[in-house]
């Protein structure tokens, strides 16, 4: 069973035919519905979900539409323009298809001027998406700003579904019809507030949105591996890129914030060609930024999502900050392999080294699994250790545990460390499988709800047993329903 080669492009995820059949038989014996198990494996076994960006002018109802699509009130809604500042991503599902939906905002007047701000934000959202829902206020009609966004959409060449929002009844249908003039095809009349017409809109979205891409375990994406250099301003990202490239490829200045846009460079290092991406430093929370800093941070986030490894640079001469941990969390949430590079190591004295180690123990305890290198981008100290750390992180990111071996491990784990009894019941892990890689994704099937603390314990033991150095791990749990209470 363990020797089955991975197959992709179907509901098996990364399980071989025989392994999948045996796993489904085990699930049936434990009382799980075959369709539920297949759906869970398919969801975990596929690569990144397709991305749908919701764009439009301020106050046209983008966040209200997002809340309607995801089925809960998550995006902040207020009756004034510019409430949404962050680019916020949620997971959604329609007609059995899962996708990510991105609520965009921040299109308010600033030093760049409204037109430039709208263009920058829309351009970013469109670039990162597989398809776009363009929301227009049908009552107001098409404005000059709407026309500017249309030009961006045409330039990007991404599929677009036109949403004519605020059509609360049949009397507003004529307003929606007038939006044919935008030249984006049929406008779908919708009331985000009341839900009217959202089903037809989502049906149209699914027609243009690609399916979740299948993954092939243990293989690269083609071309040089992409390494994103991320961190606070002035931690030495550009200096490090120049050092590994052995020439001045990017501008370096003591003034923080020199880099605005991600800079891609092919670099020969350790006998391998890598694609290093120098990114803008992230100063603080995105919604507290303005103008160029705001859009630079958004582009940095996009560079991380496109990368395979995030090398997080930390200034070893300064106290580890909340911003450092926030940047690390961004890379973890994006599911990237991670290497921590403590830069400016040549400037440390013994006292600072002592306190730095204490800070690492306290502030970065959740990512002990990330490889660490102590470097100096200025002098080149220990730069030869960077490639082995990156290769280690990639190996963990792409590794997979055969189902048979995993279940032997889970059986021993449950026997030696059972879940605490809660409310007179003791939930138990029945079996599981690793359904995906890049990063590793596990599906555990249990007899009851597993507490967050026990899930963290399982993750820690998985790492102790199988490695997974340098990569986040995603664990989802499917709880067996009681007999006679099957899903309708």
C-alpha positions as CSV (number, residue, x, y, z in Angstrom):
1,X,0.0,0.0,0.0
2,X,2.8,2.4,0.9
3,X,4.4,2.0,-2.4
4,X,1.5,3.4,-4.4
5,X,2.5,6.3,-6.6
6,X,0.5,9.5,-6.1
7,X,-2.2,10.3,-8.5
8,X,-3.8,13.6,-9.1
9,X,-6.7,15.3,-10.8
10,X,-9.4,13.4,-9.0
11,X,-11.0,12.9,-5.6
12,X,-8.1,10.7,-4.4
13,X,-5.9,13.7,-3.8
14,X,-2.5,12.3,-3.4
15,X,-3.5,8.7,-2.4
16,X,-2.8,5.8,-4.7
17,X,-5.7,3.7,-6.0
18,X,-5.2,0.8,-3.6
19,X,-4.4,3.0,-0.7
20,X,-7.5,5.1,-1.4
21,X,-9.7,2.0,-1.6
22,X,-8.4,0.6,1.6
23,X,-8.8,3.9,3.3
24,X,-12.5,4.2,2.2
25,X,-13.1,0.7,3.5
26,X,-11.7,1.6,6.9
27,X,-13.9,4.7,6.9
28,X,-17.0,2.7,6.2
29,X,-16.2,0.3,9.0
30,X,-16.1,3.2,11.4
31,X,-19.5,4.5,10.3
32,X,-18.4,7.4,8.0
33,X,-20.4,8.2,4.9
34,X,-18.3,7.5,1.8
35,X,-19.3,10.9,0.2
36,X,-18.3,12.8,3.2
37,X,-14.9,11.1,3.4
38,X,-14.3,11.6,-0.4
39,X,-15.2,15.3,-0.1
40,X,-12.9,15.8,2.9
41,X,-10.0,14.2,1.1
42,X,-10.7,16.1,-2.1
43,X,-10.7,19.4,-0.2
44,X,-7.5,18.7,1.6
45,X,-5.7,17.0,-1.3
46,X,-6.0,19.8,-3.8
47,X,-3.6,22.7,-4.2
48,X,-4.4,26.3,-3.5
49,X,-8.1,27.2,-4.0
50,X,-9.0,29.5,-6.9
51,X,-9.3,33.1,-6.0
52,X,-12.2,35.4,-6.7
53,X,-11.6,39.2,-6.2
54,X,-14.5,41.5,-5.4
55,X,-13.7,45.0,-6.7
56,X,-15.6,48.2,-7.2
57,X,-15.9,51.8,-6.1
58,X,-16.3,52.7,-2.4
59,X,-19.7,52.0,-0.9
60,X,-21.1,49.9,-3.7
61,X,-21.7,47.0,-1.3
62,X,-18.6,44.8,-1.8
63,X,-18.3,43.7,1.8
64,X,-22.1,43.1,2.0
65,X,-21.9,40.9,-1.0
66,X,-18.9,39.0,0.5
67,X,-20.8,38.4,3.7
68,X,-23.8,37.1,1.7
69,X,-21.5,34.7,-0.3
70,X,-19.7,33.3,2.7
71,X,-22.9,33.0,4.7
72,X,-21.9,35.0,7.8
73,X,-21.2,38.5,8.9
74,X,-17.4,38.7,8.7
75,X,-16.5,41.7,6.5
76,X,-17.1,45.0,8.3
77,X,-20.0,46.9,6.7
78,X,-20.9,50.5,7.4
79,X,-22.9,53.1,5.4
80,X,-19.9,55.2,4.4
81,X,-17.2,54.7,1.9
82,X,-13.7,53.4,2.6
83,X,-14.5,51.1,5.6
84,X,-12.5,48.2,4.2
85,X,-8.8,49.0,4.2
86,X,-7.2,45.5,4.4
87,X,-7.3,43.0,1.6
88,X,-9.2,40.3,3.4
89,X,-9.6,36.7,2.2
90,X,-12.3,34.3,3.2
91,X,-13.1,30.7,2.1
92,X,-16.5,30.2,0.3
93,X,-18.4,27.4,-1.2
94,X,-21.2,27.2,-3.9
95,X,-22.7,24.2,-5.5
96,X,-20.0,21.9,-4.0
97,X,-17.1,24.0,-5.3
98,X,-14.8,25.7,-2.8
99,X,-12.9,28.9,-3.6
100,X,-11.3,31.9,-1.9
101,X,-13.0,35.3,-2.0
102,X,-11.0,38.5,-1.5
103,X,-12.8,41.6,-0.2
104,X,-10.9,44.7,-1.4
105,X,-11.0,48.2,-0.2
106,X,-8.9,51.2,0.9
107,X,-10.0,53.3,-2.1
108,X,-10.2,56.5,-0.3
109,X,-8.8,59.9,-1.0
110,X,-5.1,60.2,0.0
111,X,-1.9,61.9,-1.2
112,X,-1.9,59.9,-4.4
113,X,-5.4,61.1,-5.4
114,X,-8.4,58.9,-5.7
115,X,-7.8,57.8,-9.3
116,X,-4.3,56.6,-8.5
117,X,-5.4,54.9,-5.3
118,X,-8.3,53.1,-7.1
119,X,-6.0,52.0,-9.9
120,X,-3.3,50.7,-7.5
121,X,-5.7,48.7,-5.3
122,X,-7.7,47.3,-8.2
123,X,-4.6,46.4,-10.2
124,X,-3.2,44.4,-7.2
125,X,-6.5,42.6,-6.5
126,X,-7.0,41.7,-10.2
127,X,-3.4,40.5,-10.6
128,X,-3.7,38.1,-7.6
129,X,-7.1,36.7,-8.6
130,X,-8.2,34.0,-11.1
131,X,-11.5,35.8,-11.7
132,X,-13.2,39.1,-10.7
133,X,-16.6,40.2,-9.6
134,X,-16.9,43.9,-10.5
135,X,-19.6,45.5,-8.3
136,X,-21.4,48.5,-9.6
137,X,-24.2,50.5,-7.8
138,X,-27.1,50.0,-10.2
139,X,-29.0,52.9,-8.7
140,X,-26.2,55.4,-9.2
141,X,-25.2,53.9,-12.6
142,X,-21.8,53.7,-14.2
143,X,-19.4,56.5,-13.1
144,X,-16.1,57.7,-14.4
145,X,-14.3,55.7,-11.7
146,X,-16.2,52.6,-12.8
147,X,-14.9,53.3,-16.3
148,X,-11.3,53.5,-15.0
149,X,-11.7,50.1,-13.3
150,X,-13.2,48.6,-16.5
151,X,-10.0,49.7,-18.4
152,X,-7.9,47.9,-15.8
153,X,-10.0,44.8,-16.1
154,X,-9.6,44.7,-19.9
155,X,-5.9,45.2,-19.6
156,X,-5.5,42.4,-17.1
157,X,-7.5,39.9,-19.3
158,X,-9.0,38.1,-16.3
159,X,-12.6,36.7,-16.5
160,X,-15.1,39.3,-15.1
161,X,-18.7,38.8,-13.8
162,X,-20.5,42.1,-13.6
163,X,-22.6,42.6,-10.5
164,X,-25.4,45.2,-10.6
165,X,-25.9,45.7,-6.9
166,X,-28.7,47.4,-4.9
167,X,-31.4,46.0,-7.2
168,X,-33.9,45.3,-4.4
169,X,-36.9,44.6,-6.6
170,X,-38.3,44.3,-10.2
171,X,-38.4,48.0,-10.5
172,X,-34.6,48.2,-10.4
173,X,-34.1,45.8,-13.3
174,X,-34.0,48.6,-15.8
175,X,-31.1,50.2,-13.8
176,X,-29.2,47.0,-14.1
177,X,-29.8,46.7,-17.8
178,X,-28.2,50.1,-18.4
179,X,-24.9,48.7,-17.2
180,X,-24.5,46.8,-20.5
181,X,-22.9,50.0,-21.6
182,X,-19.8,49.1,-19.6
183,X,-19.0,46.5,-22.2
184,X,-18.4,43.7,-19.8
185,X,-21.3,41.5,-20.8
186,X,-24.5,40.7,-18.9
187,X,-25.0,42.6,-15.7
188,X,-26.4,40.3,-13.0
189,X,-29.0,42.2,-10.9
190,X,-28.3,41.6,-7.2
191,X,-29.3,42.8,-3.8
192,X,-26.4,41.9,-1.5
193,X,-28.4,43.1,1.4
194,X,-31.4,40.8,0.9
195,X,-29.7,38.1,-1.1
196,X,-31.8,38.6,-4.3
197,X,-30.1,37.3,-7.4
198,X,-26.9,36.1,-5.7
199,X,-27.4,32.5,-6.7
200,X,-27.5,33.4,-10.4
201,X,-24.4,35.6,-9.9
202,X,-22.5,32.7,-8.2
203,X,-23.5,30.3,-11.0
204,X,-21.9,32.7,-13.4
205,X,-18.8,32.9,-11.2
206,X,-18.4,29.1,-11.2
207,X,-18.5,29.1,-15.0
208,X,-15.4,31.4,-15.3
209,X,-13.6,30.3,-12.1
210,X,-11.0,27.5,-12.6
211,X,-11.3,24.4,-10.4
212,X,-8.9,23.8,-7.6
213,X,-5.6,22.7,-9.1
214,X,-4.4,19.2,-8.4
215,X,-1.0,18.8,-6.8
216,X,1.7,16.3,-7.6
217,X,3.5,15.3,-4.4
218,X,7.2,15.7,-4.3
219,X,7.6,17.6,-7.6
220,X,8.4,21.2,-8.3
221,X,6.3,23.8,-10.0
222,X,8.7,24.1,-13.0
223,X,11.5,26.6,-13.3
224,X,13.7,28.0,-10.4
225,X,12.2,27.7,-6.9
226,X,10.8,31.0,-5.7
227,X,12.3,32.5,-2.5
228,X,10.6,35.6,-1.0
229,X,12.8,37.8,1.2
230,X,10.4,39.4,3.8
231,X,10.8,41.4,7.0
232,X,10.5,44.8,8.5
233,X,12.0,47.8,6.7
234,X,15.8,48.1,6.9
235,X,16.5,44.6,8.2
236,X,18.8,44.0,5.2
237,X,16.6,42.2,2.6
238,X,18.1,44.1,-0.4
239,X,21.6,43.8,1.0
240,X,21.2,40.0,1.4
241,X,20.0,39.8,-2.2
242,X,23.0,41.7,-3.4
243,X,25.3,39.5,-1.4
244,X,24.0,36.2,-2.7
245,X,23.9,37.7,-6.3
246,X,27.5,38.8,-5.8
247,X,26.7,42.2,-7.3
248,X,24.5,45.2,-6.6
249,X,21.2,44.2,-8.2
250,X,19.0,46.4,-6.0
251,X,19.3,49.8,-4.4
252,X,20.4,49.8,-0.7
253,X,20.2,52.8,1.5
254,X,20.2,53.4,5.3
255,X,16.9,55.1,4.9
256,X,14.2,52.5,5.6
257,X,11.7,51.8,2.9
258,X,13.9,52.0,-0.2
259,X,12.3,49.0,-1.9
260,X,8.7,49.7,-3.0
261,X,7.9,46.9,-5.5
262,X,9.0,43.2,-5.3
263,X,12.2,42.7,-7.3
264,X,12.8,39.3,-8.9
265,X,16.3,38.1,-9.5
266,X,17.7,34.8,-10.8
267,X,20.7,33.8,-8.6
268,X,23.1,30.9,-8.9
269,X,23.8,29.7,-5.4
270,X,25.0,26.3,-4.1
271,X,25.0,24.9,-7.6
272,X,21.3,25.7,-8.2
273,X,19.5,28.6,-9.8
274,X,17.0,30.2,-7.5
275,X,14.5,33.0,-8.1
276,X,14.9,35.5,-5.2
277,X,12.2,38.1,-4.7
278,X,13.2,41.2,-2.7
279,X,10.1,42.7,-1.1
280,X,9.1,46.0,0.5
281,X,9.4,46.1,4.3
282,X,6.1,45.8,6.1
283,X,6.0,48.7,8.6
284,X,2.9,48.1,10.6
285,X,-0.7,46.9,10.2
286,X,-1.8,47.3,6.6
287,X,-4.9,49.3,7.5
288,X,-2.8,51.9,9.4
289,X,-0.7,52.6,6.3
290,X,-1.3,55.2,3.6
291,X,-0.3,55.8,0.1
292,X,2.8,54.1,-1.3
293,X,3.4,52.1,1.9
294,X,-0.1,50.7,1.8
295,X,0.3,49.3,-1.7
296,X,3.9,48.2,-1.2
297,X,2.6,46.0,1.7
298,X,-0.1,44.5,-0.5
299,X,2.4,43.7,-3.2
300,X,4.7,42.1,-0.6
301,X,1.8,39.9,0.6
302,X,1.2,38.8,-3.1
303,X,4.9,38.0,-3.5
304,X,4.7,35.7,-0.4
305,X,1.6,33.9,-1.8
306,X,3.5,33.3,-5.1
307,X,6.7,32.0,-3.4
308,X,7.5,28.6,-2.2
309,X,9.8,29.6,0.6
310,X,9.7,32.7,2.7
311,X,13.0,33.8,4.2
312,X,12.1,36.0,7.1
313,X,14.9,38.4,7.9
314,X,15.1,39.6,11.5
315,X,17.4,42.4,12.7
316,X,19.4,40.6,15.4
317,X,20.6,43.9,16.9
318,X,17.1,44.9,17.8
319,X,14.4,43.4,20.1
320,X,12.1,41.0,18.3
321,X,9.0,43.0,17.8
322,X,5.3,42.4,17.3
323,X,5.8,43.3,13.7
324,X,8.4,40.5,13.3
325,X,5.9,37.9,14.7
326,X,3.1,39.4,12.5
327,X,5.2,39.0,9.4
328,X,6.1,35.4,10.3
329,X,2.4,34.7,10.9
330,X,1.6,36.0,7.4
331,X,4.0,33.5,5.9
332,X,2.6,30.7,8.0
333,X,-1.0,31.5,7.1
334,X,0.1,31.6,3.4
335,X,1.3,28.0,3.8
336,X,4.9,28.7,2.7
337,X,8.0,26.9,3.8
338,X,9.9,29.2,6.2
339,X,13.5,30.0,7.0
340,X,14.4,32.5,9.8
341,X,17.5,34.5,9.0
342,X,18.9,36.6,11.8
343,X,20.8,39.4,10.0
344,X,23.5,41.8,11.2
345,X,25.0,38.9,13.4
346,X,28.5,40.5,13.1
347,X,27.3,43.4,15.2
348,X,26.2,41.4,18.2
349,X,28.1,41.3,21.5
350,X,27.7,38.5,24.1
351,X,25.1,40.4,26.1
352,X,22.9,41.0,23.1
353,X,23.2,37.3,22.0
354,X,22.1,36.2,25.4
355,X,19.0,38.4,25.4
356,X,18.2,37.5,21.7
357,X,18.1,33.8,22.6
358,X,15.7,34.5,25.5
359,X,13.5,36.6,23.1
360,X,13.5,33.7,20.6
361,X,12.4,31.3,23.3
362,X,9.5,33.6,24.4
363,X,8.3,35.2,21.2
364,X,8.9,32.5,18.5
365,X,8.1,29.4,20.5
366,X,5.3,28.5,18.0
367,X,7.7,28.2,15.1
368,X,10.6,26.2,16.6
369,X,10.3,24.0,13.5
370,X,11.7,26.7,11.2
371,X,15.4,26.4,10.2
372,X,17.5,29.2,11.6
373,X,20.6,30.8,10.1
374,X,22.7,33.6,11.7
375,X,24.0,35.7,8.8
376,X,25.5,39.1,7.9
377,X,24.4,40.4,4.6
378,X,27.1,43.1,4.9
379,X,30.1,40.8,5.4
380,X,28.7,37.6,3.9
381,X,29.1,35.7,7.2
382,X,27.5,32.2,7.1
383,X,25.7,32.9,3.7
384,X,26.7,29.4,2.7
385,X,24.3,28.1,5.3
386,X,21.3,29.7,3.6
387,X,20.8,27.2,0.8
388,X,20.9,24.1,3.0
389,X,18.3,25.7,5.2
390,X,16.1,26.5,2.2
391,X,16.5,23.0,0.9
392,X,15.6,21.6,4.3
393,X,12.4,23.7,4.4
394,X,11.4,22.7,0.9
395,X,11.9,19.0,1.7
396,X,9.6,19.3,4.8
397,X,7.1,21.3,2.7
398,X,6.9,18.5,0.1
399,X,7.2,15.4,2.3
400,X,4.4,12.9,2.8
401,X,3.8,10.1,5.3
402,X,2.2,6.9,3.8
403,X,-1.3,6.2,5.3
404,X,-0.3,2.9,6.8
405,X,2.6,4.3,8.7
406,X,0.6,7.3,9.8
407,X,-2.2,5.2,11.3
408,X,0.3,3.0,13.1
409,X,1.7,6.2,14.7
410,X,-1.8,7.5,15.5
411,X,-2.8,4.2,17.1
412,X,0.3,4.3,19.4
413,X,-0.3,8.0,20.1
414,X,-4.0,7.5,21.2
415,X,-3.1,4.5,23.3
416,X,-0.3,6.3,25.2
417,X,-1.8,9.8,25.3
418,X,-5.6,9.7,25.1
419,X,-7.7,12.8,24.7
420,X,-8.9,14.3,28.1
421,X,-12.4,13.3,29.2
422,X,-14.8,16.2,28.7
423,X,-18.5,16.0,29.8
424,X,-18.2,12.3,30.5
425,X,-17.0,11.5,27.0
426,X,-13.5,10.9,25.6
427,X,-13.1,11.7,21.9
428,X,-10.7,9.4,20.1
429,X,-8.8,9.7,16.8
430,X,-10.0,6.7,14.7
431,X,-7.8,7.0,11.7
432,X,-6.3,9.5,9.4
433,X,-4.4,10.2,6.2
434,X,-2.1,12.9,4.7
435,X,-4.2,14.1,1.8
436,X,-1.9,16.9,0.6
437,X,1.5,18.5,0.6
438,X,3.0,22.0,0.1
439,X,2.3,22.4,2.9
440,X,1.5,19.0,4.5
441,X,-2.3,18.6,5.1
442,X,-3.7,15.9,7.3
443,X,-7.3,14.8,7.7
444,X,-8.1,13.0,11.0
445,X,-11.4,11.2,11.5
446,X,-12.5,11.2,15.1
447,X,-15.3,10.0,17.4
448,X,-15.8,13.5,18.9
449,X,-14.5,17.0,18.9
450,X,-10.7,17.4,19.5
451,X,-9.7,20.4,21.6
452,X,-7.2,22.9,20.2
453,X,-4.6,21.9,22.8
454,X,-4.8,18.2,21.8
455,X,-4.5,19.1,18.1
456,X,-1.4,21.1,18.9
457,X,-0.1,18.0,20.8
458,X,-0.8,15.8,17.7
459,X,1.1,18.3,15.5
460,X,4.1,18.4,17.9
461,X,4.3,14.6,17.9
462,X,3.9,14.4,14.1
463,X,6.9,16.7,13.8
464,X,8.9,14.6,16.4
465,X,8.1,11.4,14.5
466,X,8.3,12.5,10.8
467,X,10.3,15.7,10.7
468,X,8.4,18.4,8.7
469,X,11.2,20.8,9.4
470,X,10.6,24.3,8.0
471,X,6.9,23.9,7.1
472,X,3.5,24.7,8.6
473,X,1.2,21.7,9.0
474,X,-2.5,21.9,8.4
475,X,-4.7,19.5,10.4
476,X,-8.5,19.2,9.8
477,X,-10.7,16.9,11.8
478,X,-13.9,15.2,10.6
479,X,-16.1,14.1,13.5
480,X,-18.2,11.0,13.1
481,X,-22.0,11.7,13.4
482,X,-24.1,9.6,15.7
483,X,-26.0,6.7,14.2
484,X,-29.4,7.9,13.0
485,X,-28.3,11.5,12.7
486,X,-26.8,11.4,9.2
487,X,-26.7,14.6,7.2
488,X,-29.8,15.3,5.2
